[in-house]
């Protein structure tokens, strides 16, 4: 519909110009001593319009030529960004498929895009961790930590890796750095729970369990089983005397003291 309107406008303009020029009998004299050129006003107007159109085309061509390096650079950047996004997508699929070597190689390609550099480094680190290539994994984590966007995610990922290697100290250090930045979400609390359990810090285990229970972040059977292990671990400390057992009982919540397993553990400690 739009092209039809443009055609009608062009035809109307042409008809109007033809009618105006039909009754225009003036002349334009161009003096260039010793020459004199006489042309009709209609021809002069036509020449001016054609000259303006040609000048516009020339200036447009010059502008495009001067802007060509920038356009080429932008085109190449778009190509690299598109390739990086495709590589990132394929790397994610390869990671979920268990093809960790391919995932790491594709993540390296995805780092060509600055916006994907941190996320690609984390993905490559997970792939290297699954292949037990710990030196490469740590190198990827350093790259992710240097990226401002992925710095917080790097701390959470480092904590998970440390837990997999049964190194609760490293995991807790990463979680404390994460919590120090104001990030205290359910997943980080679950990781802290695993780290305290691995390190045998049963008092902290109970504290984190209470937080997770308030947020309904774990099934009730899992919370109860962990609470039983924590209470047994607390009362199994060899340095406890009778007064210490009583003091420890007072630190527990009513629901924790009333569990049969807690009563048995306290009785054994007495």
VEXLO-931826 format. One record per residue (C-alpha): residue in one letter; x, y, z. Coordinates in steps of 0.05 Angstrom, whole numbers, padded with zeros to 5 digits, always signed. Layout:
# residues N
aXYZ;...
# end
This chain:
# residues 270
x+00000+00000+00000;x+00057+00048+00016;x+00090+00039-00052;x+00024+00057-00086;x+00021+00122-00047;x+00092+00139-00068;x+00077+00126-00141;x+00016+00172-00138;x+00057+00227-00106;x+00112+00222-00158;x+00063+00223-00216;x+00026+00282-00186;x+00091+00320-00177;x+00112+00305-00249;x+00045+00329-00277;x+00048+00392-00235;x+00119+00408-00259;x+00099+00395-00332;x+00040+00444-00326;x+00083+00497-00294;x+00139+00491-00345;x+00090+00493-00403;x+00073+00566-00389;x+00143+00587-00369;x+00178+00623-00428;x+00235+00657-00390;x+00309+00650-00406;x+00372+00646-00364;x+00435+00679-00392;x+00502+00653-00369;x+00559+00701-00383;x+00630+00675-00384;x+00670+00725-00425;x+00678+00720-00483;x+00622+00669-00483;x+00547+00676-00471;x+00500+00617-00461;x+00425+00626-00463;x+00381+00570-00437;x+00308+00566-00418;x+00287+00571-00345;x+00258+00501-00350;x+00325+00472-00372;x+00362+00512-00320;x+00317+00485-00265;x+00324+00414-00292;x+00400+00421-00294;x+00401+00447-00222;x+00359+00389-00198;x+00402+00338-00234;x+00465+00371-00208;x+00438+00370-00137;x+00420+00296-00144;x+00488+00278-00172;x+00524+00318-00118;x+00482+00282-00065;x+00502+00215-00094;x+00575+00234-00096;x+00575+00258-00024;x+00538+00196-00003;x+00589+00151-00038;x+00647+00189-00005;x+00614+00182+00063;x+00605+00108+00054;x+00677+00100+00030;x+00704+00138+00091;x+00660+00096+00137;x+00679+00030+00105;x+00734+00010+00155;x+00686+00020+00213;x+00632-00020+00179;x+00681-00076+00164;x+00704-00076+00236;x+00632-00078+00262;x+00616-00134+00214;x+00675-00175+00237;x+00656-00162+00310;x+00585-00185+00296;x+00611-00248+00263;x+00656-00262+00323;x+00598-00250+00371;x+00552-00296+00333;x+00605-00350+00330;x+00618-00342+00405;x+00544-00349+00422;x+00537-00411+00380;x+00599-00440+00413;x+00571-00424+00482;x+00506-00458+00465;x+00542-00520+00439;x+00589-00520+00499;x+00529-00522+00547;x+00498-00579+00509;x+00564-00617+00508;x+00571-00607+00583;x+00502-00635+00597;x+00516-00693+00549;x+00579-00710+00587;x+00626-00692+00530;x+00671-00651+00574;x+00731-00645+00528;x+00687-00616+00473;x+00653-00570+00523;x+00720-00542+00545;x+00744-00530+00473;x+00679-00495+00454;x+00681-00453+00517;x+00750-00429+00496;x+00720-00406+00430;x+00662-00371+00465;x+00712-00328+00503;x+00722-00288+00439;x+00661-00248+00460;x+00678-00203+00519;x+00607-00208+00547;x+00612-00284+00549;x+00684-00289+00573;x+00669-00299+00647;x+00612-00348+00637;x+00652-00388+00586;x+00710-00393+00635;x+00664-00421+00688;x+00635-00471+00639;x+00705-00493+00619;x+00725-00499+00693;x+00666-00546+00705;x+00685-00588+00645;x+00758-00592+00668;x+00736-00610+00739;x+00695-00668+00712;x+00756-00693+00675;x+00798-00684+00739;x+00844-00634+00703;x+00852-00593+00766;x+00909-00548+00741;x+00869-00527+00680;x+00807-00519+00723;x+00842-00472+00770;x+00867-00431+00711;x+00796-00424+00685;x+00773-00403+00755;x+00825-00348+00757;x+00800-00321+00690;x+00728-00322+00715;x+00748-00287+00780;x+00782-00231+00740;x+00717-00218+00703;x+00672-00170+00743;x+00607-00202+00719;x+00626-00274+00738;x+00665-00260+00801;x+00609-00280+00849;x+00592-00342+00809;x+00666-00362+00811;x+00665-00363+00887;x+00604-00409+00888;x+00635-00454+00836;x+00702-00457+00874;x+00664-00477+00937;x+00628-00534+00901;x+00694-00559+00873;x+00726-00558+00942;x+00668-00597+00971;x+00675-00650+00916;x+00748-00658+00937;x+00731-00663+01011;x+00766-00597+01027;x+00716-00561+01072;x+00766-00507+01092;x+00773-00482+01021;x+00698-00487+01011;x+00683-00446+01073;x+00734-00394+01053;x+00700-00385+00985;x+00631-00383+01017;x+00653-00331+01068;x+00679-00287+01011;x+00612-00297+00976;x+00572-00279+01039;x+00618-00220+01051;x+00594-00191+00985;x+00522-00195+01008;x+00504-00259+00970;x+00469-00305+01019;x+00422-00349+00980;x+00396-00419+00990;x+00448-00454+00947;x+00505-00422+00985;x+00473-00443+01051;x+00468-00514+01026;x+00542-00513+01007;x+00559-00484+01075;x+00519-00541+01107;x+00560-00593+01070;x+00625-00558+01088;x+00608-00555+01162;x+00588-00628+01161;x+00653-00648+01127;x+00693-00608+01178;x+00653-00635+01237;x+00629-00567+01261;x+00562-00593+01285;x+00541-00529+01321;x+00546-00491+01255;x+00509-00548+01221;x+00450-00538+01267;x+00451-00462+01256;x+00450-00470+01180;x+00396-00524+01185;x+00351-00476+01223;x+00359-00423+01168;x+00344-00474+01114;x+00284-00500+01152;x+00255-00429+01156;x+00262-00422+01081;x+00233-00492+01068;x+00296-00506+01027;x+00304-00580+01045;x+00254-00638+01053;x+00234-00652+01124;x+00265-00723+01125;x+00332-00695+01102;x+00330-00640+01155;x+00314-00690+01210;x+00368-00738+01188;x+00420-00682+01187;x+00397-00657+01254;x+00404-00726+01285;x+00475-00732+01258;x+00492-00663+01285;x+00465-00677+01354;x+00501-00744+01358;x+00565-00710+01335;x+00558-00656+01389;x+00549-00706+01446;x+00604-00752+01421;x+00658-00701+01438;x+00706-00735+01485;x+00722-00672+01526;x+00650-00664+01551;x+00636-00673+01625;x+00568-00675+01660;x+00565-00599+01665;x+00585-00593+01592;x+00529-00641+01572;x+00478-00600+01610;x+00504-00535+01579;x+00501-00566+01510;x+00429-00589+01520;x+00410-00517+01538;x+00438-00491+01472;x+00391-00537+01432;x+00321-00518+01410;x+00263-00554+01444;x+00249-00596+01382;x+00322-00617+01378;x+00325-00636+01452;x+00262-00678+01448;x+00285-00723+01392;x+00296-00794+01417;x+00364-00796+01384;x+00386-00734+01421;x+00362-00764+01487;x+00401-00828+01474;x+00464-00789+01455;x+00459-00745+01517;x+00448-00806+01561;x+00509-00840+01531;x+00550-00776+01543;x+00529-00775+01616;
# end
